[in-house]
Amino acid sequence: MDKKIVVCGIGNRFRGDDGVGPALIDMLKKEIKKDNVLLLSCESAPENFAGKIEKFCPEKIIIIDTVDFGKKPGTIGIVDVNKIKNQNLSTHKLSLDIFIKYLSEKIDFDLIFIGVQPKNTDFSEEISKECKDSLKELKMRVLKEIINVKL
């Protein structure tokens, strides 16, 4: 049986590149129709989905969010979750810390946090070309995590 996986796309669709997480979830929903995969567009309040995630009881949680690595816009990288507490990595720093801590106390899961370097998070509805271009690679990374995870 396949492991249960939750993919959380975090970000505000109206703040430019901050909408990458929810945009990725929109893409994945067109391709993934598996009972063991829960795709959540958490927008800017991932903590609001903690109960639903806890009830689903996943073995793996994948978080997608914009993260300021100080790199070229559109750069994708794995985020060290321990750094969330100590650095301003995300526009959702406080809520992500609380969200991950709460879930860790309730269920046992592996966590993968994939960040995308934003170019612009000002109020606008457009994701930058750099971040749009990275969505395909981001989708492939998440699909690989979903396909390669077996019990």
GIFENTA-V101332 format. One record per backbone hydrogen bond with DSSP energy under -1.0 kcal/mol. CO is the residue of the C=O (numbers start at 1). NH is the residue of the N-H. E is the energy in kcal/mol with one decimal. If there is no record, write none. Layout:
co={CO;CO}
nh={NH;NH}
e={E;E}
This chain:
co={4;4;5;6;7;8;9;12;14;15;16;17;19;20;21;22;23;24;25;28;28;34;36;38;40;40;42;43;45;46;47;49;50;51;52;53;59;60;61;62;63;64;65;67;72;75;77;80;81;83;87;89;90;92;93;94;95;96;97;98;99;100;101;102;103;110;112;113;114;115;116;117;120;124;128;129;130;132;134;135;136;137;138;139;140;141;142;143;144}
nh={59;60;38;62;40;64;42;15;124;18;19;20;23;24;25;26;27;28;29;31;32;37;5;7;9;42;45;11;48;49;50;53;54;55;56;57;110;6;112;8;114;10;116;69;75;117;115;83;84;87;89;68;93;96;97;98;99;100;101;102;103;104;105;106;107;61;63;79;65;77;67;74;17;16;132;133;134;135;138;139;140;141;142;143;144;145;146;147;148}
e={-2.2;-1.5;-2.8;-3.1;-3.0;-2.9;-1.5;-1.9;-1.9;-2.2;-1.9;-1.9;-2.2;-2.4;-1.9;-2.1;-1.8;-2.7;-2.4;-1.3;-3.1;-1.4;-3.1;-2.6;-3.0;-1.2;-1.9;-3.1;-1.7;-2.1;-1.2;-2.4;-2.8;-2.3;-1.8;-1.8;-2.8;-2.2;-2.5;-3.2;-3.2;-3.1;-1.6;-1.3;-2.1;-2.9;-3.4;-2.0;-1.4;-2.0;-1.7;-1.7;-1.2;-3.0;-2.2;-2.2;-2.8;-2.8;-2.3;-2.8;-2.3;-2.4;-1.5;-1.0;-3.0;-2.8;-2.9;-3.3;-1.8;-2.4;-1.9;-3.2;-2.9;-2.1;-2.7;-2.8;-1.1;-1.0;-2.5;-2.7;-2.2;-2.3;-2.2;-2.7;-2.3;-1.9;-2.1;-3.0;-2.5}
